[in-house]
Amino acid sequence: MAPPQAELRRLPLQRARQEGLEPDSGQLLRLDGHRLLLWIEGGDLWLLRTPA
């Protein structure tokens, strides 16, 4: 059995805010059967998506 797929993405924090997002570092969201962990590091917003 294959391990669950995880996906890591980086987005410039300024771009995320221009798109209307105001993320909190350490925020955990559930979306369409996935978990999203958001964190801010410097000027970047990191998103880790894993199956729920």
C-alpha positions as CSV (number, residue, x, y, z in Angstrom):
1,M,0.0,0.0,0.0
2,A,1.4,3.4,-1.0
3,P,1.8,6.1,1.7
4,P,-0.6,9.0,1.5
5,Q,0.3,11.7,-0.9
6,A,1.5,15.0,0.5
7,E,2.0,18.1,-1.5
8,L,4.1,21.1,-0.5
9,R,3.7,24.5,-2.2
10,R,5.1,28.0,-1.6
11,L,3.4,31.2,-2.5
12,P,4.7,34.7,-1.9
13,L,2.9,36.1,1.1
14,Q,2.3,39.4,-0.6
15,R,0.6,37.7,-3.6
16,A,-1.7,35.7,-1.2
17,R,-2.7,38.9,0.5
18,Q,-3.4,40.6,-2.9
19,E,-5.7,37.7,-3.7
20,G,-7.6,38.5,-0.5
21,L,-6.1,35.9,1.8
22,E,-5.1,36.7,5.4
23,P,-3.5,33.5,6.5
24,D,-2.4,32.8,10.1
25,S,0.8,30.9,10.6
26,G,0.1,27.4,11.9
27,Q,-3.5,27.5,10.6
28,L,-5.0,24.0,9.9
29,L,-7.8,23.9,7.4
30,R,-9.9,21.0,6.0
31,L,-10.9,21.2,2.3
32,D,-12.4,18.6,0.0
33,G,-11.1,15.6,2.0
34,H,-7.7,17.1,2.5
35,R,-5.9,18.9,5.4
36,L,-4.0,22.1,4.6
37,L,-1.4,23.3,7.0
38,L,-0.4,26.9,6.4
39,W,2.7,28.7,7.8
40,I,4.5,31.9,7.1
41,E,8.2,32.0,6.8
42,G,9.8,35.3,5.9
43,G,7.9,36.6,2.9
44,D,6.5,33.2,1.9
45,L,3.3,31.4,2.6
46,W,3.9,27.6,2.7
47,L,1.0,25.1,2.2
48,L,1.2,21.4,3.1
49,R,-1.7,19.4,1.8
50,T,-2.3,15.8,2.9
51,P,-5.3,13.5,2.7
52,A,-7.7,13.8,5.7
